[in-house]
Every structure is written in structure tokens, then in C-alpha cells.
Amino acid sequence: MTKHLFTWVQKLDLPRIEKLVLVILITLNKSSKKGHIPTVREIASGSSISERSAQRALKNLVNNKIIFATPKSGSATRYEINAPSKKGDARQ
């Protein structure tokens, strides 16, 4: 599944920082403990960019419907990747 996601990211017409943040988000979601929500700080650290740059990239990814953001009261926002399945298209 992960290889499919990385191939999908490669084909996206996105600025490099947004692609990098998306790759880090996929990696953190795959490698983290179940229920753990990666923070903006973790995403920024993994991408070697500032937290503000990570926030901008995440916002642009949400605006382009590449990821969905679900705010959690009192905790980090959960980001869900809107990737196509191996057989179909991404959700609209």
C-alpha cells in the first residue's frame, strides 16, 4: 500500500514542500502507534522545515482536497490522506 501512495505522490503536480510534507505524513501515519496523531512539530521536523511552513503546506493540501483535516478539541488535528485506491479515484 505504501508504494502505491508514494507513486501517487510522485505524480501529483504540487510544490516540492507540499510533496515532502505529504510523504512525511504518510510515513508518520504508517510508522506511528495506532491512535497517535502526528503533530505539526513532528511533520515539520521530519520534513526539515519550519512549523509555519508545515502549517502552510498542510493548509494547501487540505484546500486542494489531497488531505482532509479533522480538528480534535484539545489535541492535534487529524489528517486523512485522500489517495485513490489501487482500482479507483480519490474521494471528492
Secondary structure by P-SEA (a helix, b strand, c coil): caaaaaaaaaaccccaaaaaaaaaaaaaaacccccccccaaaaaaaacccaaaaaaaaaaaaaaccbbbbbcccccbbbbbbcccccccccc
